[in-house]
Amino acid sequence: MISNTLLHIDDDPTFTSLITRVLATHGWDVDSLNDPAQWCDAISQHRIVLLDMNMPGYPGIEVLRDIKRFDRTLQVIVVTAVCTLTTVVSCLSSGAEYCFFKPMDGFEPLVDSLERTRFKIEHWQDAAASVARQRATARKRTR
């Protein structure tokens, strides 16, 4: 079972603080980065990333692509104020799981997406463990 910890990358400290408080009420621990260039140093402890798109110096779409090049299994959920069809298509085609727009009317859809994402990760981890057990059993039989 994975922990309820995620990395939130957004250049707006007010928004990262708000997300941290809101998600804490739903049992999530949030590690925030307001400098997107630091994601690589912080990513090793996380399986889920919340990511803004409109950040100076290092656009979110580039951060998303770099995260996916680093580890395709990391799950990225985009939360952005850039509300265009192009943004959604770019994010999803680059590997984002979900795309939400700021300002958010409520946080339940975001919390639900986090729970579904955590379940997906646990499912794949369980499947990988099952395959490893089956292979180990098969190796024992062939000896």
Residue frames as a rotation matrix with the C-alpha (Angstrom) as fourth column:
MET 1
0.579 0.816 0.000 0.00
0.816 -0.579 0.000 0.00
0.000 0.000 -1.000 0.00
ILE 2
-0.342 -0.707 0.619 1.37
0.659 -0.650 -0.378 3.39
0.670 0.279 0.688 -0.95
SER 3
-0.552 0.096 -0.828 1.30
0.702 -0.482 -0.524 6.33
-0.450 -0.871 0.199 1.42
ASN 4
0.558 0.776 0.295 -1.03
0.830 -0.517 -0.209 9.26
-0.010 0.362 -0.932 1.04
THR 5
0.104 -0.620 -0.777 1.87
0.221 -0.748 0.626 11.57
-0.970 -0.238 0.059 0.25
LEU 6
0.589 0.088 0.803 2.18
0.807 -0.013 -0.591 13.60
-0.042 0.996 -0.079 -2.91
LEU 7
-0.556 -0.764 -0.327 4.40
0.642 -0.645 0.415 16.27
-0.527 0.021 0.849 -4.42
HIS 8
0.652 0.754 0.085 2.72
0.678 -0.529 -0.510 19.53
-0.339 0.390 -0.856 -5.44
ILE 9
-0.541 -0.838 0.072 4.65
0.746 -0.439 0.501 21.69
-0.388 0.324 0.863 -7.91
ASP 10
0.518 0.691 0.504 3.25
0.803 -0.596 -0.008 25.19
0.295 0.409 -0.863 -8.37
ASP 11
-0.482 -0.786 0.387 4.98
0.621 -0.618 -0.482 28.57
0.619 0.008 0.786 -8.45
ASP 12
-0.033 0.573 0.819 2.17
-0.372 -0.768 0.522 30.13
0.928 -0.287 0.238 -6.35
PRO 13
-0.890 -0.398 -0.224 2.89
0.044 0.413 -0.910 29.62
0.455 -0.819 -0.350 -2.62
THR 14
-0.541 0.774 0.329 -0.64
-0.801 -0.355 -0.481 30.73
-0.256 -0.524 0.813 -1.72
PHE 15
0.365 0.707 -0.606 -2.14
-0.850 0.519 0.094 27.94
0.380 0.480 0.790 -3.82
THR 16
-0.253 -0.498 -0.829 0.30
-0.074 0.865 -0.497 25.28
0.965 -0.065 -0.255 -2.60
SER 17
-0.961 -0.066 0.270 -0.54
-0.264 -0.090 -0.960 26.28
0.088 -0.994 0.069 0.97
LEU 18
-0.125 0.991 0.054 -4.27
-0.977 -0.113 -0.183 26.07
-0.175 -0.075 0.982 0.26
ILE 19
0.320 0.211 -0.924 -3.94
-0.566 0.824 -0.008 22.63
0.760 0.525 0.383 -1.37
THR 20
-0.678 -0.643 -0.356 -1.83
-0.054 0.527 -0.848 21.40
0.733 -0.556 -0.392 1.55
ARG 21
-0.807 0.419 0.417 -4.50
-0.537 -0.225 -0.813 22.47
-0.247 -0.880 0.407 4.07
VAL 22
0.154 0.940 -0.306 -7.43
-0.988 0.142 -0.062 21.11
-0.015 0.312 0.950 2.04
LEU 23
0.211 -0.090 -0.973 -5.86
-0.424 0.889 -0.174 17.75
0.880 0.450 0.150 1.29
ALA 24
-0.856 -0.506 0.110 -4.71
-0.283 0.280 -0.917 17.35
0.433 -0.816 -0.382 4.92
THR 25
-0.352 0.806 0.475 -8.39
-0.854 -0.069 -0.515 17.25
-0.382 -0.588 0.713 5.90
HIS 26
0.695 0.571 -0.437 -8.73
-0.710 0.641 -0.291 14.25
0.114 0.512 0.851 3.56
GLY 27
0.816 -0.360 0.452 -5.73
-0.009 0.774 0.633 12.39
-0.578 -0.521 0.628 4.96
TRP 28
0.708 -0.583 0.400 -3.10
0.590 0.175 -0.789 13.47
0.389 0.794 0.467 2.41
ASP 29
0.355 -0.723 -0.593 0.38
0.371 -0.473 0.799 14.76
-0.858 -0.504 0.100 3.20
VAL 30
0.901 0.000 0.433 1.58
0.408 -0.335 -0.849 17.30
0.145 0.942 -0.301 0.65
ASP 31
-0.045 -0.937 -0.346 5.18
0.635 -0.295 0.714 18.23
-0.771 -0.188 0.608 -0.03
SER 32
0.876 0.482 0.010 5.20
0.348 -0.618 -0.706 21.51
-0.333 0.622 -0.709 -1.97
LEU 33
-0.344 -0.930 0.130 7.68
0.800 -0.218 0.559 22.98
-0.492 0.297 0.819 -4.40
ASN 34
0.657 0.539 -0.527 7.36
0.204 -0.800 -0.564 26.54
-0.725 0.263 -0.636 -5.62
ASP 35
-0.010 -0.713 -0.701 10.41
-0.857 -0.355 0.373 26.18
-0.515 0.604 -0.608 -7.88
PRO 36
0.876 0.481 -0.030 9.68
-0.427 0.746 -0.511 23.62
-0.223 0.461 0.859 -10.61
ALA 37
0.331 -0.829 -0.451 13.39
-0.633 0.159 -0.758 23.18
0.700 0.536 -0.472 -11.33
GLN 38
-0.474 -0.537 0.698 13.73
-0.880 0.264 -0.395 21.34
0.027 -0.801 -0.598 -8.00
TRP 39
0.563 0.827 -0.012 11.34
-0.825 0.562 0.057 18.49
0.054 -0.022 0.998 -8.87
CYS 40
0.373 -0.452 -0.810 14.13
-0.237 0.798 -0.554 15.99
0.897 0.399 0.190 -9.56
ASP 41
-0.706 -0.677 0.208 15.57
-0.330 0.054 -0.942 16.38
0.626 -0.734 -0.262 -6.05
ALA 42
-0.547 0.564 0.618 12.16
-0.794 -0.117 -0.597 15.88
-0.264 -0.817 0.512 -4.43
ILE 43
0.095 0.745 -0.660 10.53
-0.918 0.323 0.232 13.19
0.386 0.584 0.714 -6.58
SER 44
-0.611 -0.473 -0.635 12.11
-0.358 0.880 -0.312 10.06
0.706 0.037 -0.707 -5.10
GLN 45
-0.963 0.246 0.111 9.70
-0.028 0.319 -0.947 9.91
-0.269 -0.915 -0.300 -2.15
HIS 46
-0.230 0.934 -0.273 6.55
-0.579 -0.357 -0.733 10.27
-0.782 -0.010 0.623 -4.24
ARG 47
-0.690 0.137 0.711 4.38
0.555 0.731 0.398 8.31
-0.465 0.669 -0.580 -6.67
ILE 48
0.328 0.856 0.399 1.79
0.944 -0.310 -0.111 11.09
0.028 0.413 -0.910 -7.26
VAL 49
-0.783 -0.571 -0.246 2.48
0.550 -0.821 0.153 14.64
-0.289 -0.016 0.957 -8.44
LEU 50
0.573 0.814 -0.091 0.12
0.688 -0.539 -0.485 17.63
-0.445 0.215 -0.869 -8.65
LEU 51
-0.503 -0.849 0.165 1.46
0.754 -0.337 0.564 20.00
-0.423 0.408 0.809 -11.29
ASP 52
0.401 0.499 -0.768 0.72
0.033 -0.846 -0.532 23.54
-0.916 0.188 -0.355 -12.45
MET 53
0.450 -0.202 0.870 1.21
0.877 0.285 -0.387 24.36
-0.169 0.937 0.306 -16.13
ASN 54
0.648 -0.118 0.753 1.85
0.308 -0.863 -0.400 28.11
0.697 0.491 -0.523 -16.16
MET 55
0.749 -0.502 -0.433 5.16
0.426 -0.135 0.895 28.59
-0.507 -0.854 0.112 -14.35
PRO 56
0.851 -0.451 -0.269 7.89
-0.524 -0.717 -0.459 31.04
0.014 0.531 -0.847 -15.33
GLY 57
-0.001 -0.998 0.061 11.21
-0.974 0.015 0.228 29.65
-0.229 -0.060 -0.972 -16.49
TYR 58
-0.966 -0.253 0.054 10.16
-0.243 0.958 0.155 25.99
-0.091 0.137 -0.986 -16.64
PRO 59
-0.273 0.942 -0.196 6.71
-0.909 -0.186 0.373 25.49
0.315 0.280 0.907 -18.19
GLY 60
-0.017 0.375 0.927 4.60
-0.759 0.598 -0.256 22.78
-0.651 -0.708 0.275 -16.60
ILE 61
0.911 0.356 -0.207 4.25
-0.400 0.648 -0.648 20.82
-0.097 0.673 0.733 -19.84
GLU 62
0.216 -0.915 -0.340 8.05
-0.516 0.189 -0.835 20.49
0.829 0.356 -0.432 -19.94
VAL 63
-0.447 -0.299 0.843 8.12
-0.892 0.224 -0.393 19.45
-0.072 -0.928 -0.367 -16.27
LEU 64
0.507 0.736 0.449 5.45
-0.633 0.672 -0.384 16.82
-0.584 -0.090 0.806 -17.06
ARG 65
0.846 -0.213 -0.488 7.43
-0.332 0.507 -0.796 15.46
0.417 0.835 0.358 -20.00
ASP 66
-0.172 -0.979 0.108 10.64
-0.673 0.037 -0.739 15.41
0.719 -0.200 -0.665 -17.95
ILE 67
-0.185 0.195 0.963 8.94
-0.890 0.382 -0.248 13.61
-0.417 -0.903 0.103 -15.06
LYS 68
0.802 0.571 0.177 7.57
-0.429 0.756 -0.495 10.98
-0.416 0.320 0.851 -17.45
ARG 69
0.526 -0.715 -0.461 11.00
-0.396 0.274 -0.876 10.56
0.753 0.644 -0.139 -19.08
PHE 70
-0.388 -0.673 0.630 12.47
-0.862 0.023 -0.506 10.10
0.326 -0.739 -0.589 -15.59
ASP 71
-0.941 0.177 0.288 9.83
0.009 0.865 -0.501 7.54
-0.338 -0.469 -0.816 -14.51
ARG 72
-0.719 0.681 -0.140 6.80
-0.283 -0.103 0.954 6.72
0.634 0.725 0.267 -16.66
THR 73
-0.304 0.629 -0.716 5.06
0.696 0.659 0.284 5.13
0.651 -0.412 -0.638 -13.66
LEU 74
-0.869 0.041 -0.494 4.82
0.349 -0.656 -0.669 8.41
-0.351 -0.753 0.556 -11.74
GLN 75
-0.054 0.944 0.326 1.24
0.989 0.007 0.145 9.62
0.134 0.331 -0.934 -11.77
VAL 76
-0.938 -0.304 -0.167 0.78
0.313 -0.949 -0.029 13.31
-0.150 -0.079 0.985 -12.60
ILE 77
0.158 0.987 0.022 -2.41
0.980 -0.154 -0.122 15.27
-0.117 0.041 -0.992 -12.04
VAL 78
-0.730 -0.413 0.544 -2.50
0.547 -0.830 0.104 18.73
0.409 0.374 0.832 -13.60
VAL 79
0.322 0.753 -0.574 -4.14
0.882 -0.459 -0.109 21.67
-0.345 -0.471 -0.812 -11.81
THR 80
-0.716 -0.661 0.223 -3.90
0.682 -0.594 0.428 24.78
-0.150 0.459 0.876 -13.98
ALA 81
-0.058 0.652 -0.756 -5.48
0.114 -0.748 -0.654 28.14
-0.992 -0.124 -0.031 -14.75
VAL 82
-0.725 -0.244 -0.644 -4.76
-0.595 -0.249 0.764 27.65
-0.347 0.937 0.035 -18.45
CYS 83
-0.157 0.817 0.556 -8.24
-0.020 0.560 -0.828 26.54
-0.987 -0.141 -0.071 -19.50
THR 84
-0.014 0.138 -0.990 -7.93
-0.972 -0.235 -0.019 25.52
-0.235 0.962 0.138 -23.14
LEU 85
0.930 0.353 0.107 -8.58
-0.299 0.891 -0.341 22.39
-0.215 0.285 0.934 -25.11
THR 86
0.490 -0.831 -0.263 -4.97
-0.282 0.134 -0.950 22.50
0.825 0.540 -0.168 -26.27
THR 87
-0.252 -0.565 0.785 -3.82
-0.930 -0.082 -0.358 22.40
0.267 -0.821 -0.505 -22.63
VAL 88
0.401 0.498 0.769 -5.96
-0.707 0.702 -0.085 19.37
-0.582 -0.510 0.634 -21.88
VAL 89
0.985 -0.028 -0.173 -4.86
-0.107 0.684 -0.721 17.48
0.138 0.729 0.671 -25.00
SER 90
0.216 -0.976 0.029 -1.18
-0.489 -0.134 -0.862 18.34
0.845 0.172 -0.506 -24.42
CYS 91
-0.192 -0.265 0.945 -1.32
-0.981 0.087 -0.175 17.27
-0.035 -0.960 -0.276 -20.77
LEU 92
0.569 0.508 0.647 -3.15
-0.526 0.829 -0.189 14.01
-0.632 -0.232 0.739 -21.37
SER 93
0.943 -0.248 -0.223 -1.09
-0.070 0.507 -0.859 13.06
0.326 0.825 0.461 -24.41
SER 94
0.037 -0.977 0.208 2.08
-0.576 -0.191 -0.795 13.74
0.817 -0.091 -0.570 -22.38
GLY 95
-0.463 -0.240 -0.853 1.00
0.266 0.880 -0.393 11.34
0.845 -0.409 -0.344 -19.66
ALA 96
-0.792 0.261 0.551 -1.12
-0.600 -0.494 -0.629 13.28
0.108 -0.829 0.549 -17.16
GLU 97
-0.853 0.515 -0.085 -3.83
0.520 0.823 -0.228 11.24
-0.047 -0.239 -0.970 -15.45
TYR 98
0.297 0.944 -0.145 -6.28
0.943 -0.314 -0.112 14.12
-0.151 -0.104 -0.983 -14.92
CYS 99
-0.749 -0.442 0.493 -6.51
0.514 -0.858 0.011 17.83
0.418 0.262 0.870 -15.69
PHE 100
0.236 0.793 -0.562 -8.31
0.962 -0.273 0.018 20.28
-0.139 -0.545 -0.827 -13.37
PHE 101
-0.133 -0.214 0.968 -8.76
0.553 -0.826 -0.107 24.01
0.822 0.521 0.229 -13.76
LYS 102
-0.548 -0.081 -0.833 -8.22
0.750 -0.489 -0.446 26.87
-0.371 -0.869 0.329 -11.31
PRO 103
-0.618 -0.028 0.786 -10.08
-0.785 -0.040 -0.618 28.36
0.049 -0.999 0.003 -9.66
MET 104
-0.799 0.314 -0.514 -11.69
0.236 0.948 0.213 25.20
0.554 0.049 -0.831 -8.33
ASP 105
-0.024 0.891 0.453 -15.30
-0.547 -0.391 0.741 25.37
0.837 -0.230 0.497 -7.18
GLY 106
0.763 0.205 0.612 -14.73
-0.629 0.451 0.633 22.48
-0.146 -0.869 0.473 -4.82
PHE 107
-0.216 -0.975 -0.043 -11.99
-0.976 0.214 0.048 20.00
-0.038 0.052 -0.998 -4.08
GLU 108
0.294 0.396 0.870 -13.97
-0.465 0.854 -0.232 16.72
-0.835 -0.336 0.436 -4.08
PRO 109
0.985 0.046 -0.163 -13.18
-0.167 0.446 -0.880 15.91
0.032 0.894 0.447 -7.74
LEU 110
0.197 -0.980 -0.018 -9.47
-0.734 -0.136 -0.665 16.41
0.649 0.145 -0.747 -7.02
VAL 111
-0.250 -0.240 0.938 -9.64
-0.891 0.437 -0.125 14.26
-0.380 -0.867 -0.323 -3.88
ASP 112
0.688 0.567 0.453 -11.56
-0.317 0.797 -0.514 11.57
-0.652 0.210 0.728 -5.81
SER 113
0.823 -0.428 -0.375 -8.92
-0.336 0.166 -0.927 11.60
0.459 0.889 -0.007 -8.56
LEU 114
-0.159 -0.902 0.402 -6.17
-0.927 -0.004 -0.374 11.20
0.339 -0.432 -0.836 -5.95
GLU 115
0.021 0.246 0.969 -7.95
-0.672 0.721 -0.168 8.19
-0.740 -0.648 0.181 -4.45
ARG 116
0.938 0.340 0.066 -8.46
-0.165 0.605 -0.779 6.61
-0.305 0.720 0.624 -7.89
THR 117
0.497 -0.833 -0.242 -4.82
-0.584 -0.114 -0.804 7.25
0.642 0.541 -0.543 -8.74
ARG 118
-0.278 -0.572 0.771 -3.63
-0.953 0.268 -0.144 5.70
-0.124 -0.775 -0.620 -5.48
PHE 119
0.437 0.535 0.723 -5.83
-0.405 0.835 -0.373 2.66
-0.803 -0.129 0.582 -6.16
LYS 120
0.942 -0.116 -0.314 -4.37
-0.278 0.251 -0.927 2.34
0.187 0.961 0.204 -9.67
ILE 121
0.026 -0.997 0.078 -0.81
-0.845 -0.063 -0.531 2.39
0.534 -0.052 -0.844 -8.30
GLU 122
-0.225 -0.063 0.972 -1.68
-0.805 0.574 -0.149 -0.21
-0.549 -0.816 -0.180 -5.65
HIS 123
0.789 0.574 0.219 -3.33
-0.319 0.688 -0.651 -2.41
-0.525 0.444 0.726 -8.29
TRP 124
0.736 -0.556 -0.386 -0.24
-0.376 0.139 -0.916 -2.36
0.564 0.819 -0.107 -10.51
GLN 125
-0.249 -0.831 0.498 2.07
-0.932 0.065 -0.357 -2.98
0.264 -0.553 -0.790 -7.54
ASP 126
0.117 0.386 0.915 -0.06
-0.621 0.748 -0.236 -5.97
-0.775 -0.540 0.327 -6.52
ALA 127
0.960 0.255 -0.119 -0.03
-0.240 0.521 -0.819 -7.29
-0.147 0.815 0.561 -10.10
ALA 128
0.320 -0.922 -0.219 3.75
-0.657 -0.050 -0.752 -6.96
0.682 0.385 -0.622 -10.31
ALA 129
-0.342 -0.412 0.844 4.17
-0.918 0.339 -0.206 -8.77
-0.201 -0.845 -0.495 -6.98
SER 130
0.530 0.628 0.570 1.87
-0.442 0.778 -0.446 -11.57
-0.724 -0.015 0.690 -8.17
VAL 131
0.880 -0.271 -0.389 3.88
-0.312 0.286 -0.906 -12.03
0.357 0.919 0.167 -11.37
ALA 132
-0.087 -0.973 0.214 7.11
-0.854 -0.038 -0.519 -12.12
0.513 -0.228 -0.827 -9.35
ARG 133
-0.118 0.123 0.985 5.64
-0.776 0.608 -0.169 -14.82
-0.620 -0.784 0.023 -7.06
GLN 134
0.857 0.496 0.141 4.47
-0.279 0.676 -0.683 -16.86
-0.434 0.545 0.717 -10.05
ARG 135
0.587 -0.718 -0.375 7.91
-0.495 0.049 -0.868 -16.67
0.641 0.695 -0.326 -11.66
ALA 136
-0.312 -0.711 0.630 9.62
-0.942 0.148 -0.300 -17.69
0.120 -0.687 -0.717 -8.43
THR 137
0.233 0.498 0.835 7.28
-0.558 0.772 -0.305 -20.66
-0.797 -0.395 0.457 -8.08
ALA 138
0.968 0.129 -0.216 7.88
-0.251 0.441 -0.862 -21.67
-0.016 0.888 0.459 -11.69
ARG 139
0.182 -0.976 -0.116 11.66
-0.755 -0.063 -0.652 -21.50
0.630 0.206 -0.749 -11.19
LYS 140
-0.265 -0.229 0.937 11.42
-0.881 0.451 -0.138 -23.75
-0.391 -0.862 -0.322 -8.13
ARG 141
0.633 0.622 0.460 9.45
-0.363 0.764 -0.533 -26.34
-0.683 0.170 0.710 -10.14
THR 142
0.894 -0.285 -0.347 12.01
-0.298 0.202 -0.933 -26.42
0.336 0.937 0.096 -12.94
ARG 143
-0.001 -0.946 0.326 14.93
-0.965 -0.084 -0.249 -27.17
0.263 -0.314 -0.912 -10.58
